Amino acid sequence: MFAQGFSVGYSPLSLLKLKGQGVVTRLKNSDREVVDKLIAIGINPGVKIILE
């Protein structure tokens, strides 16, 4: 598969498959209200996520 230490600098959430794991690197949305809601529920850069 991938060599140890492999990382992706940027990949949009839309490319993450069901049950796929990732780390939030940045929040980008033209609607600041959406970004604020994500931050309010604990979705910040550095947080590990799993797409359910």
N, C-alpha and C positions, 0 to 999 in steps of 0.2 A: 504494500500500500504506500503510504507516505513515509518518507525518511523521518527519523526522530528529529524533533526541533522544527518541523515544518509549521509555518504560520501564514495566514492570509492577512495582508495589511488592511484590506477593506472588502467587505462583501455585504450587499444589502440583505436585510432580513428576508426578503422575498425568495432568496436562493436557498434558504435553510429548509431542509426537509423535515417532515413530521418526526418528532422525537430527536431531531438534530440539536446539537449543543453548540453554543457560541459564547463569546464574551462581548459585551457591549463596549464599543470603542468611542462612539459619539451618538448623540441624538440630533437628527436633522429633520425638520418639518417646517414648512412655511407657516403653519398655524402654531403660534407660541402656546396656545391653550393646550394643544395635544402634548407638546413637550413638557409643560408644567404638570399635566396629569400623570405622565410617565414617571417623572421625578417624584411626585407625591406618593406613588405606590412602590417606590424603591428601585425603579429602573434607571440606573446611572452608569456612566462609563466605569468599566472595571467589574461589573456584575456579570456573573455567569448565568446564562439562561438556557432553557430547554423548550423547544417549540412543541406545544401540546395541541 
